[in-house]
């Protein structure tokens, strides 16, 4: 009996569940959709709209949709703005009334619907009779408009924003595209400014560009891509004259700039001419296509477009990867420098001395050299190199780089000669290439002022902090020794004691690891006592984990020599090492007694 009751109750619950789903959930959704559909004013599908007319006292506009695009047919026959029309039609299809004002009004005059301020006539495919929406006066309280659909007597209210959206101007509805093209499809660009020679750019492999006239040279790919993108994105700011008879008032009879784009050999080129600037409207007069129409484009287009051959020409002088540089030779009237590299940031001097190079300094210098750009192209085939100081250059660099896939290293050569008469820059040349470049004065000086001494490794005690096991510091009357104990440091002399703040020792080691000499006083020292090295003011000895000894670094008496910086002393790292001068700022990291090392201060 209980089993039968259970089955009955289960069946009842199932029926209730099905009823709830069908009526409350699915049926509720359908009822909501039906209610929302009843609130739609026009009951149209946006995709079915084939024409749209905006009727008003001034500037009525008619347009029709053909082959997926909108075309304005009145008051002009021009392309419409597809995006704007899609938004407008979608808004009409989704337009809902906020309230029914009157189902059967006796008169429409009170609502301003006898002669409406705005009417939109919508034609649908497969439907001969258009749908018309009329917009009348605002409500007394404002914020809403009275509206009516032709063929239905009821008067509705719609939000105040409706008129702002539907009352679109001819300019807003008109296609404002200047040149319709895809940047990736352009194969040739022509630029002509005034009486200057025509610049012709042609697309190469891998989206690169090359100048083919008036000179044959690499193009600045970034400039060309930027030009194409700006021409693709620019929109008409204002349509001025539809059928112009005289271009002279706009500076377009002899354009300031003419640009031509060709997407293929069989396709006619797209053209754009820019004329005079309109200062008040911050625009520039322009024509395009058949030049029958004058428009105003944003002035910033003119400001950012490259306008000359030099502007679109590649200004990079040397192309190489710093990590692939294997050899470098520099000749100046003062010295001959030769550097060899077997790995990135590792350099060895062969001339004027045999020593290690400063990896960071040389790496940065190579960046400055590669970053050097031409300010101008002075001469393509100079009559005489003497005119530019390049017959005997003041700075002559040869550089080799070898990529992993290359069989042999590539050689690059940069020569810098005299200063230009206007002091704006210096003349430069690339090896045997005849072109004379002008490079920036400050940029050229930055790379030219580096000497072999600037680029040599000047670290006195080259080591890695983590590899140091023990350090001994000695002053004339005080000395102490510390030793690494795992991740901590311990004082082992003059007594054994933990060092609570290990950073004090790490800081000393850090200052020593980056300590550089300011000057080489003498390559070999015979009289140590004359420099205070026999009775030093300080000396430091380091032991590495493998037991190797570094130093001792001995700091002698202070220098008071002309040309030496203040607070400078004699120094030597081992009796066979050269005599250096060092700046004494590094001593600020060193405690003067063992007590200073172990205190918490």
C-alpha positions in Angstrom: 0.0 0.0 0.0 2.8 2.4 1.0 4.6 1.6 -2.3 1.5 2.6 -4.3 1.2 5.9 -2.5 4.8 6.7 -3.1 4.3 6.1 -6.8 1.2 8.3 -6.8 3.0 11.2 -5.1 6.0 10.8 -7.4 3.7 11.1 -10.4 2.0 14.2 -8.9 5.3 15.8 -8.3 6.5 15.0 -11.8 3.3 16.5 -13.3 3.7 19.7 -11.1 7.4 19.9 -12.2 6.5 19.6 -15.9 3.7 22.2 -15.4 6.0 24.6 -13.6 8.6 24.3 -16.4 6.2 24.7 -19.2 4.1 27.4 -17.7 6.4 29.4 -15.4 9.8 29.1 -17.1 9.2 28.4 -20.8 5.8 30.0 -20.9 7.0 32.9 -18.9 9.8 33.5 -21.3 7.4 33.4 -24.2 5.0 35.8 -22.5 7.9 38.2 -21.8 9.0 38.0 -25.4 5.4 38.6 -26.6 5.0 41.6 -24.3 8.3 43.0 -25.4 7.4 42.5 -29.0 4.1 44.3 -28.5 6.1 47.3 -27.2 8.1 47.5 -30.4 6.8 50.5 -32.4 7.6 49.4 -36.0 7.6 45.6 -35.8 10.4 45.3 -38.4 13.5 43.2 -38.8 16.6 45.3 -39.4 18.0 43.0 -42.0 14.9 43.4 -44.1 15.2 47.2 -44.5 16.0 48.2 -48.1 15.6 51.9 -48.0 15.3 54.7 -45.5 14.1 58.3 -45.9 14.4 61.0 -43.2 11.8 63.7 -43.9 12.2 67.0 -42.2 11.9 70.7 -43.1 15.5 71.1 -43.9 18.0 68.6 -45.4 15.8 65.6 -46.0 17.8 62.5 -46.9 16.9 59.4 -48.8 19.1 56.3 -49.1 18.8 52.7 -50.3 20.7 49.5 -49.7 22.3 47.8 -52.6 24.7 44.8 -52.6 25.0 45.1 -48.8 26.0 48.8 -48.9 24.0 52.0 -48.3 23.8 54.6 -51.0 22.4 58.1 -50.5 20.1 59.0 -53.5 19.0 62.5 -52.3 19.9 65.3 -52.0 23.1 63.9 -53.5 24.1 60.6 -55.1 27.0 59.5 -52.9 28.0 56.5 -50.8 26.4 56.3 -47.3 28.1 55.5 -44.1 27.3 51.7 -43.7 28.1 51.7 -40.0 25.9 54.7 -39.3 23.0 53.2 -41.3 23.3 49.9 -39.6 23.1 51.6 -36.2 20.2 53.7 -37.3 18.2 50.7 -38.7 19.0 48.6 -35.6 17.7 51.4 -33.4 14.5 51.6 -35.4 13.9 47.9 -35.2 14.5 47.9 -31.4 12.6 51.1 -30.7 10.0 50.7 -27.9 7.4 53.1 -26.6 7.4 54.0 -23.0 3.7 54.6 -22.7 0.5 54.7 -24.8 -0.8 58.2 -24.5 -4.1 57.8 -26.3 -5.5 54.8 -28.2 -8.0 56.8 -30.3 -7.0 60.5 -30.3 -9.7 63.0 -31.5 -7.0 65.3 -32.8 -3.3 65.0 -33.5 -2.7 68.7 -33.4 -2.0 68.8 -29.6 0.8 66.3 -30.2 2.5 68.1 -33.1 1.8 65.1 -35.3 -0.3 66.9 -38.0 2.9 68.4 -39.4 5.5 66.3 -37.6 9.0 67.7 -37.1 10.5 64.5 -38.2 9.3 61.4 -40.1 11.2 58.3 -41.0 10.0 56.1 -43.9 11.3 52.6 -43.9 10.9 50.2 -46.9 11.2 46.5 -46.3 12.0 43.8 -48.8 9.0 41.9 -50.2 6.7 44.7 -48.9 5.4 47.3 -51.2 4.0 49.7 -48.5 6.6 51.5 -46.5 6.4 51.8 -42.7 6.4 55.4 -41.5 7.3 56.7 -38.0 6.3 60.3 -37.2 7.9 62.3 -34.3 6.0 65.2 -32.9 6.3 67.6 -30.0 7.9 67.1 -26.7 5.7 66.5 -23.6 5.0 69.5 -21.4 7.5 68.1 -18.8 10.1 67.5 -21.5 12.2 64.5 -21.8 9.9 62.5 -24.2 8.4 62.9 -27.6 4.9 62.1 -29.0 5.1 59.6 -31.8 2.8 57.7 -34.2 3.1 54.9 -36.7 1.2 55.6 -40.0 -1.8 53.4 -40.3 -2.3 53.1 -36.5 -4.3 55.7 -34.6 -2.6 55.4 -31.2 -0.2 58.1 -29.9 2.9 56.9 -28.0 5.7 58.3 -26.0 9.3 57.6 -26.7 12.5 58.8 -24.9 14.0 62.1 -25.6 17.2 60.6 -27.0 15.2 59.1 -29.9 15.1 62.4 -31.8 18.8 62.9 -31.3 19.6 59.5 -32.8 17.0 59.5 -35.7 17.5 63.2 -36.7 20.9 62.4 -38.3 22.5 65.0 -40.5 23.5 64.4 -44.1 27.2 64.7 -43.0 26.6 62.0 -40.3 25.0 59.7 -42.8 27.5 60.2 -45.6 30.5 58.0 -46.1 33.5 60.0 -45.0 36.1 57.6 -46.3 38.8 59.4 -48.3 40.7 56.5 -49.8 39.1 53.0 -49.7 41.9 50.4 -49.5 43.5 47.8 -47.3 47.1 48.8 -46.3 48.3 45.2 -46.8 47.2 45.2 -50.5 49.1 48.4 -51.5 52.1 47.5 -53.7 53.3 51.0 -54.7 53.2 54.5 -53.1 54.0 57.7 -54.9 54.7 61.0 -53.0 55.2 64.3 -54.8 55.6 67.6 -53.0 55.6 70.7 -55.0 58.5 70.8 -57.5 60.5 68.1 -55.7 61.3 64.9 -57.5 58.7 62.2 -57.3 59.3 59.6 -54.6 58.3 56.0 -55.6 58.1 53.3 -53.0 57.5 49.6 -53.8 56.6 46.8 -51.5 59.2 44.0 -51.1 59.2 40.6 -49.5 58.2 40.2 -45.8 56.3 43.5 -45.7 59.4 45.7 -46.3 59.6 48.7 -48.6 62.2 50.1 -51.0 62.7 53.5 -52.7 63.0 53.1 -56.5 62.9 56.8 -57.4 64.5 59.4 -57.3 67.1 57.1 -55.7 67.4 53.4 -55.1 67.7 52.8 -51.4 66.1 51.1 -48.3 62.9 52.7 -47.2 61.8 53.4 -43.6 59.3 50.6 -43.2 57.8 52.1 -40.1 57.2 55.5 -41.9 55.6 53.8 -44.9 53.3 51.6 -42.7 52.4 54.7 -40.7 51.6 56.7 -43.8 49.3 53.9 -45.2 47.5 53.5 -41.9 46.9 57.2 -41.6 45.5 57.4 -45.1 43.3 54.4 -44.4 41.9 55.9 -41.2 41.5 59.5 -42.1 37.9 60.7 -42.4 36.4 63.8 -44.1 36.1 66.6 -41.5 33.8 68.7 -43.8 32.4 68.4 -47.3 32.8 71.9 -48.9 32.2 71.9 -52.7 30.7 69.0 -54.7 31.5 70.2 -58.2 34.3 72.6 -57.9 35.2 74.8 -60.9 38.2 76.6 -59.5 40.8 74.8 -57.2 43.0 77.8 -56.8 41.2 79.3 -53.7 41.9 76.1 -51.8 45.6 75.8 -52.8 44.8 72.7 -54.9 45.6 74.0 -58.4 49.2 73.2 -57.5 48.8 70.9 -54.5 51.2 71.0 -51.6 51.3 67.3 -51.6 50.2 64.6 -54.0 49.9 60.9 -52.9 49.2 58.0 -55.2 48.5 54.4 -54.1 48.5 51.4 -56.3 47.1 48.0 -55.1 47.8 46.1 -58.3 49.1 46.6 -61.8 45.6 46.5 -63.4 43.9 48.7 -60.8 43.8 52.4 -61.3 45.8 54.3 -58.6 44.0 56.0 -55.7 45.0 59.7 -55.5 44.9 62.3 -52.8 45.9 66.0 -53.2 46.4 68.3 -50.2 46.3 72.1 -50.5 46.2 75.0 -48.1 45.6 74.9 -44.4 42.4 76.3 -42.8 43.8 77.7 -39.6 40.5 78.4 -37.9 39.0 75.0 -38.5 42.3 73.2 -38.0 42.0 71.5 -41.3 43.5 71.2 -44.7 41.8 71.4 -48.1 41.9 68.3 -50.1 40.6 66.5 -53.3 40.7 62.9 -54.2 39.7 60.6 -57.0 38.4 62.8 -60.0 39.2 66.0 -58.1 35.6 67.3 -58.5 35.0 67.5 -54.8 36.8 69.7 -52.2 36.8 68.5 -48.6 38.4 69.5 -45.4 40.6 66.9 -43.7 42.1 67.1 -40.2 45.2 69.2 -40.0 47.0 66.5 -38.0 47.0 64.4 -41.1 49.3 67.0 -42.8 51.4 67.3 -39.7 52.1 63.5 -39.4 52.5 62.5 -43.1 56.0 62.0 -44.4 56.3 64.5 -47.3 59.7 64.0 -48.9 62.1 61.4 -50.1 64.3 61.9 -47.1 61.3 61.4 -44.8 60.5 57.9 -46.1 64.1 56.8 -46.6 65.7 54.5 -44.1 68.0 56.5 -41.9 69.6 53.6 -40.1 73.3 53.5 -40.9 74.5 50.2 -39.5 72.4 47.1 -39.0 73.8 44.4 -36.7 73.0 42.6 -33.5 75.2 43.4 -30.6 75.3 39.8 -29.4 76.7 38.7 -32.8 79.6 41.2 -32.9 82.9 39.2 -33.2 85.5 42.0 -33.9 85.8 45.7 -33.8 88.5 48.1 -35.0 88.6 51.8 -34.5 91.2 54.3 -35.8 91.4 57.9 -34.8 94.2 60.4 -34.9 94.8 59.6 -31.3 94.7 55.8 -31.1 94.1 52.5 -32.7 91.7 50.2 -30.9 91.1 46.5 -31.6 88.6 44.4 -29.7 87.8 40.7 -30.1 84.6 39.0 -28.8 83.9 35.3 -28.4 80.6 35.6 -26.5 78.0 38.3 -25.8 79.2 41.0 -23.4 82.7 39.5 -23.3 85.4 41.5 -25.0 89.2 41.3 -25.1 91.5 44.2 -26.1 94.3 43.4 -28.7 95.2 47.1 -29.2 96.4 49.4 -27.7 96.9 47.0 -24.8 96.0 43.4 -24.0 93.4 43.3 -21.3 89.7 42.6 -20.8 87.1 45.0 -22.0 84.3 46.4 -19.8 81.4 44.3 -21.1 78.6 46.6 -20.0 80.3 49.8 -21.3 81.1 48.2 -24.7 77.6 46.7 -25.0 76.1 50.2 -24.4 78.5 51.8 -26.8 77.5 49.3 -29.5 73.9 50.3 -28.9 74.7 54.0 -29.4 76.6 53.2 -32.7 73.7 51.1 -34.0 71.2 53.7 -32.9 73.0 56.5 -34.9 70.6 57.8 -37.6 71.0 60.1 -40.6 69.5 63.5 -40.2 69.8 64.2 -43.9 71.2 62.7 -47.1 73.8 65.3 -48.3 75.1 63.9 -51.5 74.4 60.7 -53.5 77.6 60.9 -55.6 79.9 63.5 -54.1 82.4 65.3 -56.3 85.2 65.1 -53.7 85.4 63.5 -50.2 87.7 66.4 -49.1 84.6 68.7 -49.0 83.3 66.6 -46.1 86.5 65.7 -44.3 86.0 62.1 -45.3 89.2 61.7 -47.4 91.0 61.3 -44.1 88.2 60.7 -41.6 88.6 61.7 -38.0 86.8 58.5 -36.8 86.9 55.2 -38.7 85.1 52.2 -37.3 85.1 48.7 -38.8 82.8 46.1 -37.2 82.2 42.4 -37.9 79.1 40.5 -36.8 78.2 36.8 -37.5 74.8 35.4 -37.1 74.5 31.7 -36.1 73.3 30.8 -39.6 75.9 32.8 -41.5 79.0 31.1 -43.0 81.2 34.3 -42.6 81.0 37.4 -40.6 79.6 40.5 -42.2 81.8 43.6 -42.2 80.3 47.1 -41.5 82.2 50.3 -41.8 81.4 53.8 -40.6 83.5 56.9 -41.2 82.8 60.3 -39.6 84.4 63.4 -41.1 84.1 67.2 -40.7 81.4 69.2 -39.0 78.7 70.8 -41.3 79.1 74.6 -41.7 75.8 75.2 -39.9 77.1 73.1 -36.9 73.9 71.0 -37.1 75.8 67.8 -37.5 78.8 65.9 -38.9 79.3 64.2 -42.3 79.4 60.4 -42.4 79.9 57.7 -44.9 79.4 53.9 -44.9 82.6 52.2 -46.2 82.9 52.5 -49.9 79.2 53.6 -50.3 79.3 57.0 -52.1 76.4 58.5 -50.2 77.3 61.3 -47.8 75.1 61.4 -44.7 74.6 64.1 -42.0 74.4 62.7 -38.5 73.5 64.6 -35.3 76.4 66.4 -33.7 75.5 65.3 -30.1 74.9 61.7 -31.2 78.2 61.5 -33.1 80.1 63.0 -30.3 78.6 60.5 -27.9 80.2 57.6 -29.8 83.4 59.4 -30.8 84.4 60.5 -27.3 84.9 56.9 -26.1 88.5 55.9 -25.7 90.2 52.6 -25.1 90.6 53.6 -21.5 86.9 54.2 -21.2 86.1 50.8 -22.6 88.7 48.7 -20.8 87.7 46.7 -17.7 88.8 48.9 -14.7 87.6 46.6 -11.9 90.4 46.2 -9.4 89.2 43.0 -7.8 87.0 41.1 -10.2 85.0 38.5 -8.2 81.5 37.2 -7.5 80.3 38.1 -4.0 78.8 34.6 -3.4 82.2 33.0 -4.0 84.0 34.9 -1.2 84.5 32.8 1.9 86.6 35.1 4.1 87.7 38.7 4.3 90.4 40.5 6.4 90.3 44.2 6.9 93.3 46.0 8.4 93.8 49.6 9.4 97.0 51.1 11.0 95.9 50.2 14.5 92.8 48.0 14.1 92.0 44.9 12.2 89.2 42.3 11.9 88.4 39.1 10.0 85.0 37.7 9.0 84.1 34.3 7.6 81.1 32.9 5.9 79.0 30.4 7.8 76.3 29.1 5.5 74.0 32.1 4.9 75.5 34.1 7.7 78.7 35.9 8.5 80.8 35.4 11.7 83.5 37.6 13.2 86.6 35.3 13.9 89.2 38.0 14.7 89.9 39.7 17.1 87.3 37.5 18.7 84.6 35.0 17.7 81.1 36.4 17.5 78.0 36.3 15.4 77.3 39.2 13.1 73.5 39.9 13.5 73.2 42.1 10.4 74.8 40.2 7.5 74.1 42.9 5.1 77.0 45.0 6.5 79.5 42.4 5.2 77.5 41.9 1.9 77.6 45.7 1.4 81.4 45.8 1.9 81.8 43.0 -0.7 79.5 44.7 -3.1 81.4 47.9 -3.0 84.7 46.0 -3.5 83.3 44.0 -6.5 82.4 47.2 -8.4 85.4 49.2 -7.3 87.2 50.7 -10.4 90.4 52.6 -10.7 90.2 56.2 -11.9 93.6 56.2 -13.5 96.6 53.9 -14.0 99.5 55.8 -12.3 102.2 53.3 -13.2 102.2 49.9 -14.8 105.0 48.7 -12.4 105.8 50.1 -9.0 109.4 50.1 -7.8 109.2 52.5 -4.8 106.1 51.5 -2.8 107.0 53.6 0.2 106.8 56.8 -1.9 103.1 56.1 -2.5 102.3 55.1 1.1 101.9 51.4 0.2 104.4 50.2 2.8 102.4 51.9 5.6 98.9 51.9 4.1 95.9 53.6 5.5 93.9 50.4 4.8 94.2 47.0 3.2 91.7 44.3 2.4 92.4 40.6 1.6 89.8 38.2 0.2 89.7 34.4 0.1 87.4 32.6 -2.3 85.6 29.3 -1.7 88.3 27.4 -3.5 91.0 28.9 -1.4 92.3 31.3 -4.0 93.6 34.6 -2.6 92.5 38.0 -4.0 94.6 41.0 -3.1 95.6 42.3 -0.8 94.1 45.6 -1.9 96.3 48.2 -0.4 95.3 51.9 -0.1 98.2 54.3 0.2 98.5 58.0 0.7 96.1 60.5 -0.8 96.8 62.1 -4.2 96.9 65.9 -4.7 97.8 65.9 -8.3 96.3 68.2 -10.9 93.8 66.4 -13.0 93.0 63.8 -10.3 89.5 64.0 -8.6 89.4 65.0 -5.0 89.4 62.3 -2.3 91.6 60.1 -4.4 94.3 57.8 -3.2 97.0 55.5 -4.5 96.0 51.8 -4.6 97.4 48.4 -5.6 95.9 44.9 -5.7 99.0 42.7 -5.2 102.7 43.6 -5.4 102.9 42.8 -9.1 99.8 44.8 -10.1 99.9 48.3 -11.5 99.6 51.4 -9.3 96.2 52.9 -9.5 94.3 55.9 -8.3 90.9 55.2 -6.7 88.1 57.3 -5.4 87.7 56.7 -1.7 83.9 56.8 -1.6 83.8 53.0 -1.3 85.3 53.3 2.2 81.9 54.6 3.5 80.7 50.9 3.4 83.5 49.8 5.7 83.3 49.9 9.5 86.4 51.1 11.3 86.3 48.6 14.1 84.9 45.1 14.8 82.5 46.7 17.3 80.9 48.7 14.5 80.4 45.6 12.5 78.5 43.6 15.2 76.3 46.4 16.6 72.7 46.8 15.5 73.2 50.4 14.3 
